[in-house]
Amino acid sequence: MTINSERPLTVEDYYGVLINGEQVILDEATVKRVGESHRFLLDFAKDKIIYGVNTGFGPMAQYRISNEDREKLQYNLIRSHASGTGEPLPELYVKAAMISRLKSLSLGYSGVHPYTIELLAQLINKNIIPYIPQHGGVGASGDLVQLSHLALVLIGEGEVYCKGEKRFAKDVFKELSIKPLEIKLREGLGLINGTSVMSGIGIVNLIYAKRLANWSVMASSMINEIVESFDDHFSTALNATKKHKGQQKVASAMQKILSDSGLVKKRQDHLYNGKHIEKVFKQKIQEYYSLRCVPQVLGPICDTIANAEKVLTDEVNSANDNPVIDFENGQVYHGGNFHGDYVSLEMDKLKIAVTKLSMLAERQLNFLMNNKLNEILKPFVNLGTPGLNLGLQGTQFTATSTVAENQTLSNPMYVHSIPNNNDNQDIVSMGTNAALLSRKVIENSYEVLAIEFMAIVYAVEYLGCESRLSGYSRRVFNAIKSLIRVTGEDVVKYTDIEKIRDYIHNNTLDILN
């Protein structure tokens, strides 16, 4: 993947580096542009007052810093703000944050020395990942605390993960002949002032939310097969009468999955043929909402993911620190591009959407578990002797409690501003917290879907309808069945749930594309 100041990064670019292990390449023109911005700021700052260059930070910006202390100021900033706590942010998310910071700095609006982006690219390519704790960011001057842990590594301090081990950065740098960054002017502020951590987490969230949505459509389609539902609720004719793109996309995906199914039925063949004279119909005229309204439930979720992708893509391709150095027009502008409200709001919307996805999965699971609802399976999809054997009863408790946690986590962070920094930051975004909570909701939802897929496999096995499944469904059925023990005996289930979760988490379906 080439970092070019002119070409925007996409989620697919992140995927290439994060998932496929592609290398980051710095475009020569981009390095030159960053150098020009740096040289301009060096000259421009000689006889002017510029925030964070020759002033203190935040509410201490009223204090002038002497020329001889300018570099020390930047080191002090990095060291003092490397104060995060809590569990470490997983390496994948840190790497995404590094890509985001690299892209923002490469635009040439930060005035940092070119070696800053060269070193960042080097660490990404060598998979040297800074240790960054999860707690600390309020998302107002961006991710000050978390990015300080990143900056700490760049100056040769702090800790990193290298080949699965947590080590001191200075030791890894020495071993690999990596030269630490030397502060020249405002590299400290340029590195820590921005939205790159919340954006990086957000991009990874999008990758896994999109994958999750595909699996949810797959599970919904398979359940419609299991109950031999009618096909008109996901038809083009019906869904085209409503104008939402997400709904139409989900309906189209279900058509793709079920095109060769031997189980779904056409209404005209069964109810529009004039052969029914009974007063009470044995077959259902319409399915329960969790089966029949899949396009209408998952559609807005898909639209929410798509909108979040647009906003996050705009964010990572933006200058998001302060001040902004416009060397082409010879100006330095002070403002608030570091504020994370765009990311915060989208992450809150994303976690609400994914929570609804998990709620749909839980209701579909309940339909399979409750024989009084489905009328075709034993209680709890039992393959053994009801009473003596308990089927999947225990797994439903796990799914229900996990969805309940999602519902609680879905309360928005966006409206939880708490003033801090001596009231300099009097309204903040809490964007990093929003992104982290969204991540938790997404991970929880994979667990719920894993249990749902287990129930689907058990149901297909009980009904003996594998040969009548669509080609898509049969492949998924066989893949998941091969991972677990499908038996009427009561065996430990948590390891099987973990295997299914890992499978759907690590494998992509492209049915919504």
N, C-alpha and C positions, 0 to 999 in steps of 0.2 A: 504494500500500500504506500503510495507516494503522498507525502504531506506537501501540499501546494497552497500558497496563500490565496490563490484564485479559485481552486476547486473545492467545493464543500464536501465534507465527510458525510457519509451515510451510515445508517445502522449496519448495512451490509459490509462496509469497510471495517467497522468495529468487529463484526463477526469473523471476518477474514483473519484479523490479528489475534483476537481473543480465543476463538474456537479452532480455527484452522492453522494457527501458528505462523501466519505470514509475517514478514519483516516490514519494519517501517523505514521508508526511504525519504530523506529530506531533499526536496527540490533545490537546486543551486540558487535559483532566482529568489527563493524564499529565504534562504540563509543570508543572501545579499541584502534583501529588504530589511530583515531584522537588524543587520549590521548598520544600515543607513539610519534606521530609527534610533539605535543606540548612540551613534555618533552625533546625531542631531541633538539628542537630549543632553549629552555631555556639554555641548557648546551652549545650548539654550539656557541651561541651568546656572551658568556662571554668574549672572547678575540679576537673577529672578528668584522669587519665593515660590517653590513648587512643593506641594504636599508630598510627604514621604521621601523627598530627596534631601531637602535641607530644613525640614520641620519634623517635629514629633508626630505621633500617630493618634488617630481618634481624637478624644477630647484634649490631648496634649499637643495638638497641632499648633497651638499658640506659641510653643517653645521653638525658638530657632536653633538649628544645629550647625555648629561650625564646620567648615570644609574638611578639616582634619578628622572630624568624627563621623563623616557621612557613611563610610564603609562599616564602621563599628555599629552604627545605628541599625544597619540592615542585618548584621549578625545577631544583634540583641533582639530584634524583632522575631527572627526565626526561632531562636532558642527559648525566648520567653513564652512564645505562643505554642510551642510543642508540648501541650499540657493535656492531651486527650486521655480519656479513661475508658474502661469497658473492654469487651471482647474485640480482638483485632478484626478489621474489615477483611473479608476473604480476598485472596490474591487476585482473583478474576476481576473483582470490582475495583481494586486499587489500580490494576493495569488499565482498566477502562478510564479511570480518573486521570492517569498519566497521559493517555492518548488525548483526552479532552484538554488537559493543560497545555500539552504540546501544540495542539491545533490552535488554541487561543493565542498563545505567545507567537506562533508562526505568522500571525496576521500582520505583525509589525507595528502594533499599536501600544506596546508595553515598554519599549525603551530598554529591554534587557540585552545583555551581551549575547551574541550568536552562540557562544559555547553552551549557554543555558539550554537551548533546544537540541543542540548536538548531543549533550550529555543525557538529556531525557530520552532521546531516540535510542541512544546506546544502551541505556538501562532496560528499556522496553524490549529491545532485540535480544539482549542477553538474559532476559527473564529475571532480572534482579528487582525484586518487588519490595518497596518500603513497608515497614511496619506502621500501620495507621490505626489507632483505636477508633471505635465507632462513635463514642460520645465526645461532644465538644462544640459542634457547629450550630449556630443559630441562623445561618444562611442570610446574613445581612450584608456584611462586607464579604460575603461569600463564605467559603469553608475555611476560615482563618486557621482554626486549630488543626483540622485534618491536613490541610495543605502545608502547614508548618512542619508536620512530620515528614512530608514528602521533601520539602525544601531542606530539612535537616540532613537527610540522606545525600542530597545533591552537594552539600558543602562538606561531605565526608564524615558526618556524625550520625547519630541515631542507629537504627537497626533495620535489617532487611531480611527477606526470605530468599535464599539462594539454594536451588536444588533440594528443596524440601526442608532446609534447615534455617533456623532463625540465628542470624549472626550480626556482629557489629559491622556497619558499613565500611569503616576504615580498613578492616581486615580483608573484606571482599575486594575493595578497590585496590589495595596493595597487591593482593594475589593476582588480580586480573589486569594490573597496570592501567587502572582507570584514574584519570586525574580529576580530583574534586573541583567543584565550581569555586572560583574566586570572585567575591563580590567586587563589582566595578562601580556601580552607581545606585540602582534601585532593584537589583535582582531579588532581594528579600521580599519586598512588597509586591513586585511583579509576579512572584511565584505563589504567594499565599492569598492574594486578594482576588477572589474569583469564585465561580460556581462549578468548578471542574469536578469536584468529588460528588456532589449531588447529581450532576449531569452524567458522570460516569456510571454511578449506581443506576440512574434512570435508564440509561441505554441498555445495560445488562437486564434490568427489569423488563424492558420492552422485548428483548430477544426471547426471554422465557415466558412472558405473557402471550406473545404471538404463538409460540409453540403450544402453550396450554390451551389457547382458544381452539386450535386445530384438533387437539385431542378431545376437547369437550364436544365438538361437533361430531367427532368419530364415535364417541360413547353414546351420544344422543341418537345417532343414526342406528347403531347396533341395537339399542333398546327398542326402537321402532320396529326393527326386524323381529325381535324376540316376541313382541305382542302381535305381530302381523297387522300393523296399522295400515290405514289408508294412506295413499301418497299425495292427496291433494293439498294437505297443509304445508308441504314444502315445494309445491309446484310453482313454476314461473308465472302461470296465469294468475294465481292468487296473490303471490307476493309482489308482483309488478303493480298491483293496485295500491300499494303503499310505497312511498317514494324514497325510503331510507336505503342508502347504499349497503349498510351493514346487514340489514335484514335480507336483502336480495343476494348478497354474497353468501350468507349462511345457507339460504335455501338452495342456491346453485351448488354449493359444496355437498349438501345432502343428496341432491339429485345425482351428482357425480359418484358418490359412495354407493348409492343404492340402485344405480341404473340397471344392474344385472341381478338384483336380489330376487330370489324365488319365494320370498316371504311377504314383502309389502304388497298391498292389494290396491286395485283401482276401484274407486267407488262405483263407477258405471257398470262394472262387471258383477257387483254384489248387491248394490242397493238401488241402482237405477234400471234394473232389468224387468221390473213389473212382476216379479215372482213372489213377493212377500205379502202374506195375508195374515200373519200372526199379529196379535194385539200387543204383546210384550216381546221385544227383540232380544234374542239371546246374545248376539254379537253387539259390541259397542258401536254406537253411531259416531261418536267422537271420543278421542283419547283424552286422558287427563292433561291438564295444561303443561305439565313438565315434559310431556312427550309431543303434544300438538303445537305448542307455542315456542318451540326452539328457535326459529328464525327471529321471532319478536323479542325473545329474551337475550339471545347471544348477539343479535344484530347491533344493539347499542353498545355492547361490550366491544365488539370489533371496531365500531366507529370511534369509541373512546381511545382504544389502542392506536388507531390510525392518527387521531388528532394529537395524542401525546407524542407520537413519533415525529410529527411535523414540528411541534414546539421544541422538543429536545434537540432535533437536528438543527433548528435555527439557533438554539442556545450554544451548542458546542462549536458552531461556526461563527460565533460572535466574539468581539472583544468584550470581556466581562470583568475587567479590573478598573482601577482608578489610581491616578488620572490616566486619560487616554492621550497617547502621543501621536499627533498628526504631523509627521515630519514633512509630508508632501506639501502641506499648506503652512508649515512653520508655526504650528500652534500646539498648546497643551491644554486640554479641557478637563475640568474637574466635575465629577457627577457621581452617579450611583449605578453604573452598569454591573456592579458586583452583586446587586440585590437578586435573591433567588426566587422571587414570587412566581415567575413563569413555571419554573420547575416544580415548586411546591404545590401549586394548584393542580398541575397535571398528575403528579404522583398521588395526590389525594383522590383525584377522579379515577386514576388507574386502580388504586386499591379498592375503591368502592365497586368498580366494575368487576374486578376479579373476585371480590367477595360474593357478588351476585352469581357469578359463574359457579363458585363452590356451593352456593345455596341450591342452584339448579341440580348440580351433581348429587347433592345430599337427598333432594326430593326424588330424583330418579332412582337412587339407591334404595330409598324407603319403599318406592313402588315395587322394586324387585323383592325386597325383604318381606313385605306384607302380602301374604297369600290371599287375604280378603280383598285386596285391591287388584292384584294381577290375575287372580283366579286360575293360574296355570302352573304355579310353582308351589313347592312345599314351603312352610314358614322358614324364613331366613335362608332361602335358597339351599335347603338341606338336601344333601345327596345321600344321607344315611337314614337312620330311624328316628323320626321326630320324637322328642322326649328323651331318648337315650343319647342321641347326638344333637348338637346345638347348631350345626351349620355355621353360618357367618354371623351369628348373633353378636359376638363380641366385637367384631369389626365395626358394626354400626355405631357403637358407643364412641369409638375413636373418631369416626367421621363427624358425628354430631357435635362432639366437644370441640373439634378443630374448626368447624364452621362457626361455632359460637365465638371462638377466639377471634376469627376473622371479622365477625360483626362488630366486636368491641374495638378492634384495631382500626376499623374503618372510620372512626371519628376523625375529622380533619385536623391536620396540623396547621394548615394555612391560616386559620383564624385564631391560633394560639400564640400570638405575638406577646413577648414579655420584654419590656425595655431593659437594656443593660448598657455596659460601657459608659458609666456615668451619664446615662440617658442620651449619649450621642447617638447610639443605635436605638432610637425610641420606637421604631416599628420594624420588626424583623420577619423573615419569611418562614423560618424553621424548615427550609427546603431539604436539608440533609436528613433530618428526622423523618420527614414525609417520605423520602426515597427509601430509607431503611425500613420503615413500617410497611411500605408497599412491597419491598422485597420479602418480608416475613409473610405477608398475606399470599404472595405468589407461591412461595415454598410450601406453605400450609396447603394450598389448593392442589398441589401435585400429590400430596398425601391422600386427600379426599378422592381425587380421581383414580388413584391407584386402587383404593378400596372399591370404587365403583366398577373398575375394569375386572377386578377379581370376581365380583358378583355377576358381571356379564358373562364371564367365562364359565362360571358354575351353572348359570341359567342355560346357556347354550348346550353344555354337557348334559344337563338333566333332560332337556327337551329333545336332544339328539337331532338338532336341526342344522348342524354345521354345514352339511352338503348343500343346503338351500340358502346359506348366507351369500351375500354379494362377494365378489372377488376381493375388494378392499377389506371387508369385515372378516373374511376367512383368513386373510394374511395376518391381521391384527390378532384374531383369536388364536391362531397357531403360535404366533410369536410369544404371546403372554402365557398361554398354556404351557409352553415349553420351559418357562421360568419357575413354575410353581407346582405344588402337589395338589391336584384336583381329586379330592377323595371325600367319601362320606364319613371317614373316621375323623375324630377331633384331634387335629394336629396344631402345633404352634403356628400362629398366623403372622406374627410380626416380621419374620424374615421374608416371607412371601410378599408382604406389602412393600417392604424395602426394595425388593427386586423389581417389582412392577414400577414403583416410583422412580427408581434409577433408570429403568428402560424408557419411560415416557419423558423423563427429564432430559435424557441424553440423545433422544432420537426425534427427528423432525418429520412431521407430515406437512405436505404442501397443498392440502385440499382447499384452503381458503385463498390461495394466490390467484 
